[in-house]
Protein backbone atom coordinates (compact mmCIF):
# COMPACT_ATOMS: atom_id res chain seq x y z
CA UNK A 1 0.00 0.00 0.00
CA UNK A 2 1.61 3.25 -1.07
CA UNK A 3 1.35 6.59 0.70
CA UNK A 4 -1.52 7.95 -1.40
CA UNK A 5 -3.75 4.91 -0.98
CA UNK A 6 -2.92 4.97 2.70
CA UNK A 7 -3.94 8.62 2.92
CA UNK A 8 -7.20 7.93 1.14
CA UNK A 9 -8.00 5.07 3.49
CA UNK A 10 -7.17 7.17 6.54
CA UNK A 11 -9.47 9.93 5.26
CA UNK A 12 -12.21 7.40 4.54
CA UNK A 13 -11.82 5.86 7.97
CA UNK A 14 -12.00 9.21 9.73
CA UNK A 15 -14.97 10.30 7.63
CA UNK A 16 -16.84 7.08 8.45
CA UNK A 17 -15.91 7.47 12.11
CA UNK A 18 -17.18 11.06 12.24
CA UNK A 19 -20.44 9.99 10.65
CA UNK A 20 -20.79 7.25 13.25
CA UNK A 21 -20.12 9.86 15.90
CA UNK A 22 -23.16 11.89 14.84
CA UNK A 23 -25.42 8.87 15.36
CA UNK A 24 -23.62 7.51 18.42
CA UNK A 25 -23.48 10.86 20.23
CA UNK A 26 -27.27 11.07 20.26
CA UNK A 27 -27.46 7.48 21.43
CA UNK A 28 -24.98 8.03 24.24
CA UNK A 29 -26.67 11.28 25.35
CA UNK A 30 -30.10 9.65 25.48
CA UNK A 31 -28.59 6.73 27.39
CA UNK A 32 -26.45 8.77 29.73
CA UNK A 33 -28.82 11.63 30.47
CA UNK A 34 -32.25 10.07 30.16
CA UNK A 35 -31.30 6.47 30.98
CA UNK A 36 -33.19 5.24 27.92
CA UNK A 37 -31.83 2.48 25.73
CA UNK A 38 -33.09 3.41 22.31
CA UNK A 39 -32.95 0.60 19.75
CA UNK A 40 -34.86 2.75 17.29
CA UNK A 41 -31.98 5.19 17.03
CA UNK A 42 -30.75 3.52 13.84
CA UNK A 43 -34.22 3.98 12.36
CA UNK A 44 -33.80 7.75 12.67
CA UNK A 45 -30.66 7.48 10.58
CA UNK A 46 -32.68 5.60 7.99
CA UNK A 47 -35.53 8.13 8.22
CA UNK A 48 -32.99 10.89 7.57
CA UNK A 49 -31.63 9.19 4.48
CA UNK A 50 -35.10 8.56 3.05
CA UNK A 51 -36.13 12.14 3.85
CA UNK A 52 -33.08 13.39 1.96
CA UNK A 53 -33.98 11.15 -0.96
CA UNK A 54 -37.63 12.12 -1.21
CA UNK A 55 -37.28 15.82 -0.34
CA UNK A 56 -34.36 16.24 -2.74
CA UNK A 57 -36.59 14.91 -5.51
CA UNK A 58 -39.35 17.23 -4.42
CA UNK A 59 -37.29 20.41 -3.98
CA UNK A 60 -34.64 19.60 -6.55
CA UNK A 61 -31.95 20.53 -4.07
CA UNK A 62 -30.22 18.50 -1.37
CA UNK A 63 -29.62 21.66 0.68
CA UNK A 64 -33.31 22.45 0.95
CA UNK A 65 -34.00 18.76 1.59
CA UNK A 66 -31.57 18.80 4.50
CA UNK A 67 -33.09 21.93 6.00
CA UNK A 68 -36.60 20.53 5.69
CA UNK A 69 -35.47 17.11 6.85
CA UNK A 70 -33.96 18.41 10.06
CA UNK A 71 -37.18 20.24 10.90
CA UNK A 72 -39.20 17.07 10.30
CA UNK A 73 -36.74 14.98 12.33
CA UNK A 74 -36.97 17.36 15.29
CA UNK A 75 -40.76 17.18 15.08
CA UNK A 76 -40.64 13.37 15.00
CA UNK A 77 -38.31 13.38 18.01
CA UNK A 78 -40.51 15.71 20.05
CA UNK A 79 -43.64 13.73 19.19
CA UNK A 80 -42.10 10.33 19.99
CA UNK A 81 -40.74 11.50 23.33
CA UNK A 82 -44.08 13.05 24.24
CA UNK A 83 -46.20 10.08 23.14
CA UNK A 84 -44.07 7.06 24.03
CA UNK A 85 -40.60 7.53 25.46
CA UNK A 86 -41.73 9.77 28.35
CA UNK A 87 -43.73 6.79 29.68
CA UNK A 88 -40.58 4.69 30.00
CA UNK A 89 -38.43 6.71 32.39
CA UNK A 90 -39.52 4.80 35.46
CA UNK A 91 -39.73 1.43 33.76
CA UNK A 92 -37.10 -1.28 33.55
CA UNK A 93 -34.63 -1.28 30.64
CA UNK A 94 -36.41 -4.35 29.35
CA UNK A 95 -39.51 -2.42 28.44
CA UNK A 96 -37.42 0.25 26.79
CA UNK A 97 -35.80 -2.46 24.67
CA UNK A 98 -39.18 -3.92 23.80
CA UNK A 99 -40.93 -0.66 22.94
CA UNK A 100 -38.09 0.68 20.84
CA UNK A 101 -37.80 -2.71 19.12
CA UNK A 102 -41.47 -2.35 18.23
CA UNK A 103 -40.67 1.11 16.86
CA UNK A 104 -38.00 -0.38 14.61
CA UNK A 105 -40.55 -2.75 13.09
CA UNK A 106 -42.96 0.13 12.57
CA UNK A 107 -40.39 2.44 10.97
CA UNK A 108 -39.00 -0.34 8.79
CA UNK A 109 -42.44 -1.35 7.49
CA UNK A 110 -43.58 2.25 6.99
CA UNK A 111 -40.48 2.71 4.92
CA UNK A 112 -41.43 -0.37 2.91
CA UNK A 113 -45.02 0.88 2.45
CA UNK A 114 -44.03 4.40 1.41
CA UNK A 115 -40.78 3.91 -0.52
CA UNK A 116 -40.75 0.21 -1.40
CA UNK A 117 -37.76 -2.07 -0.92
CA UNK A 118 -35.49 -0.80 -3.68
CA UNK A 119 -32.08 0.77 -3.26
CA UNK A 120 -32.08 4.47 -4.13
CA UNK A 121 -29.32 6.91 -4.92
CA UNK A 122 -29.08 10.58 -4.06
CA UNK A 123 -27.03 12.94 -6.23
CA UNK A 124 -24.16 14.91 -4.71
CA UNK A 125 -24.91 18.68 -4.85
CA UNK A 126 -23.32 20.51 -7.80
CA UNK A 127 -21.17 22.62 -5.50
CA UNK A 128 -19.32 19.65 -4.01
CA UNK A 129 -19.12 17.33 -6.98
CA UNK A 130 -15.41 17.93 -7.63
CA UNK A 131 -12.50 15.70 -6.67
CA UNK A 132 -9.03 16.61 -5.50
CA UNK A 133 -6.45 14.82 -7.62
CA UNK A 134 -3.69 13.11 -5.63
CA UNK A 135 -1.85 11.29 -8.41
CA UNK A 136 -2.67 10.64 -12.04
CA UNK A 137 -5.09 7.87 -11.12
CA UNK A 138 -6.09 8.61 -7.56
CA UNK A 139 -8.29 11.43 -6.34
CA UNK A 140 -10.38 12.25 -3.31
CA UNK A 141 -13.96 13.53 -3.56
CA UNK A 142 -14.64 16.96 -2.09
CA UNK A 143 -18.00 15.81 -0.78
CA UNK A 144 -16.38 13.39 1.67
CA UNK A 145 -14.10 16.12 2.97
CA UNK A 146 -17.12 18.37 3.38
CA UNK A 147 -18.90 15.60 5.32
CA UNK A 148 -15.97 15.33 7.73
CA UNK A 149 -15.86 19.09 8.15
CA UNK A 150 -19.58 19.31 8.91
CA UNK A 151 -19.29 16.51 11.46
CA UNK A 152 -16.40 18.25 13.18
CA UNK A 153 -18.32 21.54 13.29
CA UNK A 154 -21.35 19.77 14.79
CA UNK A 155 -19.18 17.97 17.33
CA UNK A 156 -17.62 21.28 18.39
CA UNK A 157 -21.08 22.84 18.59
CA UNK A 158 -22.27 20.01 20.82
CA UNK A 159 -19.25 20.38 23.07
CA UNK A 160 -19.95 24.10 23.46
CA UNK A 161 -23.67 23.50 24.02
CA UNK A 162 -23.14 20.91 26.74
CA UNK A 163 -20.11 22.37 28.48
CA UNK A 164 -20.46 26.13 28.07
CA UNK A 165 -24.13 27.09 27.98
CA UNK A 166 -26.74 27.37 30.67
CA UNK A 167 -28.93 24.82 28.88
CA UNK A 168 -26.02 22.39 28.77
CA UNK A 169 -25.44 22.93 32.45
CA UNK A 170 -29.03 22.01 33.31
CA UNK A 171 -28.82 18.97 31.04
CA UNK A 172 -25.71 17.77 32.85
CA UNK A 173 -27.34 18.48 36.19
CA UNK A 174 -30.40 16.53 35.07
CA UNK A 175 -28.22 13.55 34.27
CA UNK A 176 -26.70 13.68 37.76
CA UNK A 177 -29.86 14.16 39.77
CA UNK A 178 -33.27 14.41 38.17
CA UNK A 179 -35.25 15.19 41.34
CA UNK A 180 -32.89 17.91 42.51
CA UNK A 181 -33.05 19.74 39.20
CA UNK A 182 -36.81 19.48 39.24
CA UNK A 183 -37.05 20.90 42.76
CA UNK A 184 -34.98 23.88 41.63
CA UNK A 185 -37.88 24.79 39.38
CA UNK A 186 -36.49 23.54 36.09
CA UNK A 187 -38.84 21.75 33.74
CA UNK A 188 -36.93 18.47 33.42
CA UNK A 189 -39.53 16.91 31.13
CA UNK A 190 -39.04 19.67 28.60
CA UNK A 191 -35.29 19.25 28.95
CA UNK A 192 -35.51 15.53 28.22
CA UNK A 193 -37.76 16.18 25.26
CA UNK A 194 -35.17 18.56 23.84
CA UNK A 195 -32.31 16.10 24.37
CA UNK A 196 -34.27 13.35 22.66
CA UNK A 197 -35.18 15.58 19.74
CA UNK A 198 -31.53 16.64 19.45
CA UNK A 199 -30.46 12.99 19.31
CA UNK A 200 -33.06 12.19 16.64
CA UNK A 201 -32.06 15.23 14.61
CA UNK A 202 -28.37 14.31 14.77
CA UNK A 203 -29.02 10.73 13.65
CA UNK A 204 -31.34 11.87 10.88
CA UNK A 205 -28.85 14.49 9.73
CA UNK A 206 -26.13 11.84 9.60
CA UNK A 207 -28.43 9.79 7.39
CA UNK A 208 -29.03 12.79 5.13
CA UNK A 209 -25.40 13.65 4.52
CA UNK A 210 -24.50 9.97 4.14
CA UNK A 211 -27.24 9.39 1.56
CA UNK A 212 -25.22 10.52 -1.50
CA UNK A 213 -22.20 8.33 -0.67
CA UNK A 214 -23.78 5.31 1.01
CA UNK A 215 -27.04 5.17 -1.02
CA UNK A 216 -30.43 4.63 0.58
CA UNK A 217 -31.50 1.06 1.27
CA UNK A 218 -33.70 -1.05 3.56
CA UNK A 219 -32.06 -2.17 6.78
CA UNK A 220 -29.48 0.65 6.68
CA UNK A 221 -30.59 1.80 10.13
CA UNK A 222 -29.97 -1.48 11.91
CA UNK A 223 -26.51 -1.79 10.47
CA UNK A 224 -25.57 1.61 11.86
CA UNK A 225 -27.32 1.03 15.17
CA UNK A 226 -25.26 -1.98 16.12
CA UNK A 227 -21.98 -0.35 15.18
CA UNK A 228 -23.05 2.64 17.27
CA UNK A 229 -23.68 0.37 20.23
CA UNK A 230 -20.09 -0.76 19.92
CA UNK A 231 -19.01 2.90 19.78
CA UNK A 232 -20.98 3.72 22.93
CA UNK A 233 -19.68 0.66 24.78
CA UNK A 234 -16.07 1.44 23.89
CA UNK A 235 -16.40 5.15 24.59
CA UNK A 236 -18.35 4.79 27.81
CA UNK A 237 -22.04 5.53 28.30
CA UNK A 238 -22.90 9.21 28.43
CA UNK A 239 -19.47 10.37 27.35
CA UNK A 240 -19.57 12.45 24.19
CA UNK A 241 -15.77 12.68 24.24
CA UNK A 242 -15.54 8.89 24.49
CA UNK A 243 -18.01 8.48 21.64
CA UNK A 244 -15.85 10.75 19.47
CA UNK A 245 -12.66 8.82 20.14
CA UNK A 246 -14.32 5.41 19.82
CA UNK A 247 -16.14 6.37 16.62
CA UNK A 248 -12.98 7.46 14.85
CA UNK A 249 -11.15 4.39 16.15
CA UNK A 250 -13.86 2.12 14.81
CA UNK A 251 -14.02 4.01 11.53
CA UNK A 252 -10.30 3.38 11.02
CA UNK A 253 -10.38 -0.25 12.19
CA UNK A 254 -13.33 -1.05 9.96
CA UNK A 255 -11.87 0.70 6.91
CA UNK A 256 -8.45 -0.88 7.23
CA UNK A 257 -9.96 -4.26 8.05
CA UNK A 258 -11.51 -4.20 4.61
CA UNK A 259 -8.41 -3.21 2.64
CA UNK A 260 -5.61 -4.97 4.46
CA UNK A 261 -4.87 -8.61 3.86
CA UNK A 262 -3.68 -10.81 6.65
CA UNK A 263 -2.89 -14.49 6.56
CA UNK A 264 -1.89 -16.54 9.56
CA UNK A 265 -0.94 -20.17 9.13
CA UNK A 266 -2.51 -20.41 5.69
CA UNK A 267 -5.85 -19.13 6.96
CA UNK A 268 -7.02 -15.92 5.35
CA UNK A 269 -8.06 -13.67 8.25
CA UNK A 270 -8.45 -10.28 6.55
CA UNK A 271 -10.42 -9.02 4.73
CA UNK A 272 -12.65 -12.12 5.25
CA UNK A 273 -13.17 -11.43 8.93
CA UNK A 274 -13.24 -7.63 8.66
CA UNK A 275 -16.89 -7.59 9.78
CA UNK A 276 -15.79 -9.06 13.11
CA UNK A 277 -12.88 -6.69 13.73
CA UNK A 278 -14.79 -4.01 15.61
CA UNK A 279 -16.35 -6.60 17.92
CA UNK A 280 -12.92 -8.03 18.67
CA UNK A 281 -11.82 -4.48 19.51
CA UNK A 282 -14.83 -4.11 21.78
CA UNK A 283 -14.07 -7.36 23.56
CA UNK A 284 -10.50 -6.21 24.13
CA UNK A 285 -11.64 -2.89 25.59
CA UNK A 286 -14.16 -4.65 27.81
CA UNK A 287 -11.47 -6.93 29.19
CA UNK A 288 -9.31 -3.98 30.13
CA UNK A 289 -12.00 -1.46 31.10
CA UNK A 290 -15.53 -2.85 31.52
CA UNK A 291 -16.95 0.67 31.86
CA UNK A 292 -15.53 1.85 28.52
CA UNK A 293 -12.70 4.28 27.86
CA UNK A 294 -14.34 7.37 29.38
CA UNK A 295 -17.17 5.79 31.34
CA UNK A 296 -17.65 6.20 35.04
CA UNK A 297 -17.39 3.03 37.09
CA UNK A 298 -20.89 2.00 38.08
CA UNK B 1 -59.93 -23.88 44.79
CA UNK B 2 -56.64 -22.37 45.96
CA UNK B 3 -54.81 -20.39 43.34
CA UNK B 4 -51.78 -22.67 42.91
CA UNK B 5 -53.96 -25.77 42.56
CA UNK B 6 -56.05 -24.04 39.95
CA UNK B 7 -52.96 -22.92 38.05
CA UNK B 8 -51.64 -26.50 38.08
CA UNK B 9 -54.99 -27.75 36.87
CA UNK B 10 -55.00 -25.29 33.96
CA UNK B 11 -51.43 -26.28 33.13
CA UNK B 12 -52.29 -29.99 33.09
CA UNK B 13 -55.35 -29.33 30.93
CA UNK B 14 -53.21 -27.46 28.41
CA UNK B 15 -50.73 -30.31 28.45
CA UNK B 16 -53.51 -32.81 27.86
CA UNK B 17 -54.78 -30.72 24.95
CA UNK B 18 -51.28 -30.65 23.46
CA UNK B 19 -50.95 -34.42 23.90
CA UNK B 20 -54.27 -35.04 22.15
CA UNK B 21 -53.69 -32.54 19.33
CA UNK B 22 -52.12 -34.98 16.81
CA UNK B 23 -55.24 -37.16 17.02
CA UNK B 24 -57.37 -34.67 15.15
CA UNK B 25 -55.05 -32.01 13.68
CA UNK B 26 -53.70 -31.94 10.15
CA UNK B 27 -50.01 -32.21 9.30
CA UNK B 28 -49.67 -28.45 8.92
CA UNK B 29 -50.89 -27.75 12.45
CA UNK B 30 -48.84 -30.53 14.00
CA UNK B 31 -45.72 -29.06 12.44
CA UNK B 32 -46.77 -25.58 13.49
CA UNK B 33 -47.18 -26.65 17.09
CA UNK B 34 -43.85 -28.49 16.94
CA UNK B 35 -42.25 -25.20 15.91
CA UNK B 36 -44.06 -23.38 18.70
CA UNK B 37 -42.79 -25.88 21.26
CA UNK B 38 -39.24 -25.50 19.96
CA UNK B 39 -39.53 -21.73 20.35
CA UNK B 40 -41.06 -22.24 23.80
CA UNK B 41 -37.91 -24.11 24.91
CA UNK B 42 -35.85 -21.26 23.43
CA UNK B 43 -37.96 -18.69 25.28
CA UNK B 44 -37.69 -20.58 28.58
CA UNK B 45 -33.90 -20.67 28.25
CA UNK B 46 -33.87 -16.89 27.86
CA UNK B 47 -36.36 -16.48 30.70
CA UNK B 48 -33.84 -18.19 32.97
CA UNK B 49 -31.50 -15.26 32.25
CA UNK B 50 -33.95 -12.39 31.94
CA UNK B 51 -36.71 -13.31 34.35
CA UNK B 52 -34.76 -15.09 37.06
CA UNK B 53 -31.15 -13.93 36.97
CA UNK B 54 -32.04 -10.41 35.84
CA UNK B 55 -29.62 -10.56 32.90
CA UNK B 56 -31.23 -8.97 29.85
CA UNK B 57 -29.49 -10.62 26.92
CA UNK B 58 -30.10 -9.31 23.42
CA UNK B 59 -27.78 -11.87 21.86
CA UNK B 60 -29.39 -15.14 22.80
CA UNK B 61 -29.81 -16.19 19.16
CA UNK B 62 -26.05 -16.81 19.00
CA UNK B 63 -26.46 -20.04 20.96
CA UNK B 64 -29.61 -21.01 19.11
CA UNK B 65 -28.02 -20.54 15.70
CA UNK B 66 -24.66 -22.07 16.54
CA UNK B 67 -26.28 -25.36 17.55
CA UNK B 68 -28.10 -25.42 14.22
CA UNK B 69 -24.80 -25.01 12.41
CA UNK B 70 -23.29 -27.70 14.65
CA UNK B 71 -25.97 -30.11 13.45
CA UNK B 72 -25.33 -29.13 9.83
CA UNK B 73 -21.60 -29.78 10.25
CA UNK B 74 -22.06 -32.99 12.24
CA UNK B 75 -24.30 -34.57 9.62
CA UNK B 76 -22.55 -36.42 6.81
CA UNK B 77 -23.63 -34.92 3.50
CA UNK B 78 -27.08 -36.10 2.36
CA UNK B 79 -27.24 -38.49 5.31
CA UNK B 80 -28.69 -38.30 8.78
CA UNK B 81 -26.61 -37.46 11.80
CA UNK B 82 -26.88 -39.62 14.88
CA UNK B 83 -29.22 -37.86 17.28
CA UNK B 84 -27.56 -39.23 20.41
CA UNK B 85 -24.16 -37.93 19.35
CA UNK B 86 -25.00 -34.74 17.49
CA UNK B 87 -27.46 -33.31 20.03
CA UNK B 88 -24.98 -33.38 22.93
CA UNK B 89 -22.32 -32.08 20.55
CA UNK B 90 -24.48 -29.17 19.44
CA UNK B 91 -25.42 -28.33 23.02
CA UNK B 92 -21.78 -28.54 24.06
CA UNK B 93 -20.83 -26.11 21.27
CA UNK B 94 -23.46 -23.63 22.43
CA UNK B 95 -22.44 -24.14 26.05
CA UNK B 96 -18.79 -23.53 25.24
CA UNK B 97 -19.65 -20.37 23.33
CA UNK B 98 -21.79 -19.24 26.26
CA UNK B 99 -18.87 -19.88 28.60
CA UNK B 100 -16.53 -17.69 26.53
CA UNK B 101 -19.07 -14.92 25.86
CA UNK B 102 -20.41 -15.11 29.42
CA UNK B 103 -16.97 -14.73 30.96
CA UNK B 104 -16.64 -11.46 29.03
CA UNK B 105 -20.13 -9.99 29.14
CA UNK B 106 -20.81 -10.76 32.80
CA UNK B 107 -18.13 -8.23 33.68
CA UNK B 108 -20.71 -5.64 32.69
CA UNK B 109 -24.28 -5.06 33.83
CA UNK B 110 -27.43 -3.13 33.03
CA UNK B 111 -27.50 -1.27 29.74
CA UNK B 112 -23.95 -2.35 28.95
CA UNK B 113 -24.93 -5.98 29.25
CA UNK B 114 -27.75 -5.53 26.74
CA UNK B 115 -25.50 -3.88 24.19
CA UNK B 116 -22.52 -6.17 24.68
CA UNK B 117 -24.52 -9.38 24.31
CA UNK B 118 -25.98 -7.94 21.13
CA UNK B 119 -22.54 -7.07 19.82
CA UNK B 120 -21.13 -10.55 20.47
CA UNK B 121 -24.06 -12.18 18.73
CA UNK B 122 -23.43 -9.86 15.77
CA UNK B 123 -19.79 -10.94 15.79
CA UNK B 124 -20.88 -14.55 15.32
CA UNK B 125 -23.41 -13.43 12.71
CA UNK B 126 -20.67 -11.81 10.64
CA UNK B 127 -18.43 -14.84 11.08
CA UNK B 128 -21.03 -17.03 9.37
CA UNK B 129 -22.31 -14.31 7.03
CA UNK B 130 -19.02 -13.07 5.58
CA UNK B 131 -16.89 -16.21 5.44
CA UNK B 132 -17.46 -19.42 3.54
CA UNK B 133 -17.95 -21.51 6.69
CA UNK B 134 -21.46 -22.86 6.51
CA UNK B 135 -22.21 -21.52 3.04
CA UNK B 136 -21.92 -17.82 3.89
CA UNK B 137 -25.04 -15.70 3.54
CA UNK B 138 -26.80 -18.48 1.60
CA UNK B 139 -26.80 -20.83 4.56
CA UNK B 140 -26.52 -24.59 4.60
CA UNK B 141 -29.00 -27.44 4.22
CA UNK B 142 -29.61 -30.21 6.71
CA UNK B 143 -30.75 -32.84 4.23
CA UNK B 144 -31.93 -35.50 6.64
CA UNK B 145 -33.36 -35.27 10.11
CA UNK B 146 -31.14 -36.80 12.82
CA UNK B 147 -31.65 -40.54 13.25
CA UNK B 148 -32.45 -41.89 16.70
CA UNK B 149 -31.28 -45.47 16.17
CA UNK B 150 -29.39 -47.15 19.01
CA UNK B 151 -27.60 -50.30 17.81
CA UNK B 152 -30.22 -51.03 15.18
CA UNK B 153 -33.22 -50.33 17.40
CA UNK B 154 -35.11 -47.18 16.53
CA UNK B 155 -37.44 -45.89 19.27
CA UNK B 156 -38.77 -43.09 17.05
CA UNK B 157 -37.93 -41.34 13.81
CA UNK B 158 -37.89 -37.58 13.46
CA UNK B 159 -38.74 -37.94 9.76
CA UNK B 160 -42.24 -38.75 10.98
CA UNK B 161 -43.80 -35.41 11.89
CA UNK B 162 -46.01 -36.90 14.62
CA UNK B 163 -42.97 -38.51 16.24
CA UNK B 164 -41.15 -35.19 16.02
CA UNK B 165 -44.14 -33.53 17.69
CA UNK B 166 -44.15 -35.92 20.62
CA UNK B 167 -40.37 -35.74 21.03
CA UNK B 168 -40.69 -31.96 21.32
CA UNK B 169 -43.63 -32.23 23.71
CA UNK B 170 -41.65 -34.57 25.98
CA UNK B 171 -38.63 -32.26 25.80
CA UNK B 172 -40.77 -29.22 26.55
CA UNK B 173 -42.14 -30.87 29.67
CA UNK B 174 -38.69 -32.16 30.68
CA UNK B 175 -37.09 -28.74 30.28
CA UNK B 176 -39.96 -27.11 32.17
CA UNK B 177 -39.74 -29.56 35.08
CA UNK B 178 -35.94 -29.42 35.16
CA UNK B 179 -35.92 -25.61 35.24
CA UNK B 180 -38.69 -25.56 37.85
CA UNK B 181 -36.65 -27.88 40.08
CA UNK B 182 -33.47 -25.93 39.42
CA UNK B 183 -35.13 -22.67 40.40
CA UNK B 184 -36.54 -24.20 43.58
CA UNK B 185 -33.12 -25.54 44.52
CA UNK B 186 -30.61 -23.57 46.61
CA UNK B 187 -28.87 -22.65 43.34
CA UNK B 188 -32.07 -21.15 42.00
CA UNK B 189 -32.65 -19.17 45.18
CA UNK B 190 -29.16 -17.69 44.88
CA UNK B 191 -29.82 -16.76 41.24
CA UNK B 192 -33.03 -14.96 42.15
CA UNK B 193 -31.25 -13.36 45.09
CA UNK B 194 -28.63 -11.99 42.72
CA UNK B 195 -31.32 -10.37 40.62
CA UNK B 196 -32.92 -8.74 43.63
CA UNK B 197 -29.72 -7.57 45.27
CA UNK B 198 -26.35 -8.70 44.03
CA UNK B 199 -24.42 -6.69 46.62
CA UNK B 200 -26.21 -8.45 49.43
CA UNK B 201 -25.63 -11.89 47.94
CA UNK B 202 -21.96 -11.08 47.60
CA UNK B 203 -21.73 -9.88 51.16
CA UNK B 204 -23.40 -13.14 52.23
CA UNK B 205 -20.35 -14.85 50.76
CA UNK B 206 -21.68 -16.06 47.41
CA UNK B 207 -19.39 -15.75 44.45
CA UNK B 208 -22.06 -14.20 42.29
CA UNK B 209 -19.99 -14.14 39.11
CA UNK B 210 -19.74 -17.93 39.11
CA UNK B 211 -23.45 -18.37 39.70
CA UNK B 212 -24.27 -16.00 36.86
CA UNK B 213 -21.81 -17.72 34.57
CA UNK B 214 -23.28 -21.18 35.29
CA UNK B 215 -26.72 -19.73 34.63
CA UNK B 216 -25.54 -18.16 31.37
CA UNK B 217 -23.98 -21.43 30.17
CA UNK B 218 -27.10 -23.42 31.10
CA UNK B 219 -29.30 -20.97 29.22
CA UNK B 220 -26.93 -21.16 26.25
CA UNK B 221 -27.10 -24.96 26.18
CA UNK B 222 -30.90 -24.98 26.35
CA UNK B 223 -31.05 -22.41 23.58
CA UNK B 224 -28.73 -24.75 21.69
CA UNK B 225 -31.17 -27.60 22.18
CA UNK B 226 -33.95 -25.48 20.70
CA UNK B 227 -31.70 -24.36 17.84
CA UNK B 228 -30.74 -27.96 17.09
CA UNK B 229 -34.34 -29.07 16.71
CA UNK B 230 -35.29 -25.92 14.82
CA UNK B 231 -32.55 -26.69 12.29
CA UNK B 232 -33.65 -30.34 12.15
CA UNK B 233 -37.27 -29.40 11.55
CA UNK B 234 -36.62 -26.63 9.05
CA UNK B 235 -33.86 -28.51 7.25
CA UNK B 236 -31.92 -25.32 6.67
CA UNK B 237 -29.59 -23.08 8.67
CA UNK B 238 -28.70 -19.53 7.66
CA UNK B 239 -27.02 -16.60 9.39
CA UNK B 240 -30.55 -15.28 9.97
CA UNK B 241 -30.91 -17.80 12.81
CA UNK B 242 -28.10 -15.91 14.58
CA UNK B 243 -29.38 -12.47 13.76
CA UNK B 244 -30.51 -9.92 16.26
CA UNK B 245 -34.06 -10.16 14.93
CA UNK B 246 -34.08 -13.66 16.31
CA UNK B 247 -32.72 -12.41 19.65
CA UNK B 248 -35.22 -9.57 19.72
CA UNK B 249 -38.07 -11.88 18.79
CA UNK B 250 -37.40 -14.37 21.57
CA UNK B 251 -36.95 -11.55 24.06
CA UNK B 252 -40.39 -10.31 23.04
CA UNK B 253 -41.84 -13.76 23.68
CA UNK B 254 -40.39 -13.80 27.18
CA UNK B 255 -41.48 -10.31 28.11
CA UNK B 256 -44.89 -10.44 26.48
CA UNK B 257 -45.68 -13.73 28.14
CA UNK B 258 -44.70 -12.25 31.47
CA UNK B 259 -41.11 -12.83 32.50
CA UNK B 260 -40.07 -14.57 35.65
CA UNK B 261 -42.65 -17.31 35.13
CA UNK B 262 -41.69 -20.26 32.97
CA UNK B 263 -45.30 -20.67 31.85
CA UNK B 264 -45.20 -17.05 30.74
CA UNK B 265 -42.31 -17.81 28.38
CA UNK B 266 -44.24 -20.73 26.88
CA UNK B 267 -47.43 -18.67 26.53
CA UNK B 268 -45.40 -15.84 24.98
CA UNK B 269 -43.82 -18.16 22.42
CA UNK B 270 -47.16 -19.65 21.41
CA UNK B 271 -48.87 -16.24 21.32
CA UNK B 272 -46.19 -14.54 19.22
CA UNK B 273 -46.11 -17.25 16.58
CA UNK B 274 -49.90 -17.37 16.40
CA UNK B 275 -50.06 -13.59 16.16
CA UNK B 276 -47.46 -13.56 13.40
CA UNK B 277 -49.43 -16.19 11.52
CA UNK B 278 -52.70 -14.38 12.10
CA UNK B 279 -51.30 -11.10 10.77
CA UNK B 280 -49.82 -12.79 7.73
CA UNK B 281 -53.23 -14.26 6.97
CA UNK B 282 -55.05 -10.93 6.99
CA UNK B 283 -56.69 -9.82 3.75
CA UNK B 284 -55.97 -6.67 1.79
CA UNK B 285 -57.73 -3.64 3.29
CA UNK B 286 -58.10 -0.36 1.44
CA UNK B 287 -55.46 -1.16 -1.16
CA UNK B 288 -52.85 -1.97 1.48
CA UNK B 289 -51.39 -5.44 1.55
CA UNK B 290 -51.57 -6.08 5.28
CA UNK B 291 -50.22 -9.61 5.08
CA UNK B 292 -47.08 -8.30 3.38
CA UNK B 293 -46.62 -5.52 5.92
CA UNK B 294 -47.62 -7.58 8.95
CA UNK B 295 -44.57 -6.36 10.85
CA UNK B 296 -46.12 -2.90 11.02
CA UNK B 297 -48.96 -4.32 13.09
CA UNK B 298 -46.61 -6.51 15.07
CA UNK B 299 -44.65 -3.38 15.97
CA UNK B 300 -47.82 -1.53 16.93
CA UNK B 301 -48.91 -4.53 19.00
CA UNK B 302 -45.60 -4.58 20.88
CA UNK B 303 -45.69 -0.85 21.56
CA UNK B 304 -49.27 -1.15 22.75
CA UNK B 305 -48.49 -4.14 24.94
CA UNK B 306 -45.61 -2.34 26.66
CA UNK B 307 -47.79 0.67 27.39
CA UNK B 308 -50.96 -1.17 28.39
CA UNK B 309 -49.83 -4.57 29.76
CA UNK B 310 -46.84 -3.91 31.99
CA UNK B 311 -46.76 -7.50 33.27
CA UNK B 312 -47.21 -9.39 30.04
CA UNK B 313 -50.03 -11.35 28.48
CA UNK B 314 -50.56 -13.51 31.56
CA UNK B 315 -51.67 -10.37 33.40
CA UNK B 316 -54.70 -10.35 31.11
CA UNK B 317 -55.97 -13.49 32.88
CA UNK B 318 -55.19 -12.03 36.27
CA UNK B 319 -57.04 -8.88 35.31
CA UNK B 320 -59.98 -10.98 34.23
CA UNK B 321 -60.15 -12.96 37.46
CA UNK B 322 -59.78 -9.81 39.53
CA UNK B 323 -62.71 -8.20 37.76
CA UNK B 324 -64.83 -11.28 38.25
CA UNK B 325 -64.08 -11.50 41.95
CA UNK B 326 -64.81 -7.85 42.56
CA UNK B 327 -68.40 -7.22 43.73
CA UNK B 328 -70.43 -4.90 41.56
CA UNK B 329 -69.88 -1.22 42.26
CA UNK B 330 -66.61 -1.76 44.14
CA UNK B 331 -63.66 0.51 43.36
CA UNK B 332 -59.94 0.02 43.57
CA UNK B 333 -58.60 1.40 46.87
Interface residues (C-beta under 8 A of the other chain):
Chain A: X31 X35 X37 X39 X84 X87 X88 X91 X93 X94 X95 X97 X98 X99 X101 X102 X103 X104 X105 X106 X108 X109 X110 X112 X113 X222 X226 X229 X230 X232 X233 X237 X272 X273 X274 X275 X276 X279 X280 X282 X283 X286 X287 X290 X291 X292 X298
Chain B: X50 X56 X58 X104 X105 X107 X108 X109 X110 X111 X112 X114 X115 X116 X118 X119 X120 X122 X123 X126 X127 X129 X130 X131 X244 X248 X251 X252 X255 X256 X259 X288 X293 X295 X296 X298 X299 X300 X301 X302 X303 X305 X306 X307 X310
